[in-house]
């Protein structure tokens, strides 16, 4: 089981929040949603600490980060073109 404050990788696209599979978030709560298995609240942030979204996700929609993962940066699609 993934613990609170652990970094995780999103395994699905969530276009309504401008999130893509591979984006990294932080588990802010571990809970049961009344369904089989464990659910997680995961916060996704920009590099300056602005919250993009806090999503309730099932265990099969995220995975723990690995020491062999490569971090990749992309600009948020809805960001202002300042």
PyMOL commands that set and color helices and strands:
alter all, ss='L'
color gray80, all
select helices_A, chain A and resi 15-17+59-61
alter helices_A, ss='H'
color red, helices_A
select strands_A, chain A and resi 7-10+24-31+39-45+51-58+62-64
alter strands_A, ss='S'
color yellow, strands_A
deselect
rebuild
show_as cartoon
